[in-house]
Amino acid sequence: MQVQRTLGAAARFAGVGLHTGADARVCVEPQPAGAGRSFVLAGGDVTFPAHAEFVVDTKRATVVGTRDATVSTVEHLLSALAGLGVDNARIVCDGPEIPILDGSAAEFARAFVRAGLVTQGATRDVLTVARPFVFTDGDAMLVVAPSDAFRVRFAVDFAPPVGAQFIDTALDGNDYFAEIAAARTFGYLHEVEALRAAGLARGGSLENALVFAPEGPMTPLRWHNEVVRHKVLDLIGDFALLGAWPALDIVSVKSGHRLHARATAALRASAFAGDGATIAPQTARVGSARAETRAAR
């Protein structure tokens, strides 16, 4: 049976924002069964659920919020929560961004495991589809098909020295820790230099991003295909905004935050309309974080 989880204790993080360079802090707190994941901004004055309807920008990261307050770069933290199967959590933010940490989701995931992954006495909501959904954006494509598990096949094709990369993974707790969580955000040296000249990417460094110079990566790769693994990490975080575990077979070609936001909003709308998608408690097993808890310790 798919049961809900929360954290055993609060987990706190501090650092800088990748894009603003501003100080950023976040505290992720346990919540009761059925509460879901939510964001708290502006000193507690702004609260909203971590749902696709609250995405306000996807230009360089996933930004969520309301007319009163927003927070950027939420995808890595949400990816760690979703990858570990944490359904209920309150994300209290202090600053314009979530801290970038090392550019991956590994530090978030390890801290959540240390805090404890607590099984709750309620069945998890799962999003399923009865037919394929296809989303496109230029040369990017995302296919969401029926499945009883969360599987992602992702292909990218970037300019050299990255090139074409592919990964096929079933997202349970084991695969998330071993194959996805430590993959870092990435970019090209010439892009980083241009962004900094424009006053952007102020918090970026070789300590929190995988940067490619013309001759290759400027720091050692964690995997030969670390770039596409990070794209999957981002997708998991963006799909956490479904507000339910995705029992989906996803095929992606070059998709990014904008297409993910469009897909999750459409899938939620289809579920509410009863048009080919459903959000409901499910008893089918689609993954566990137990083995990952042991591995991370």
Order of alpha helices (4+ residues) and beta strands (2+ residues): beta-beta-beta-beta-beta-beta-beta-beta-alpha-beta-alpha-beta-beta-beta-beta-beta-beta-beta-alpha-beta-beta-alpha-beta-beta-alpha-beta-alpha
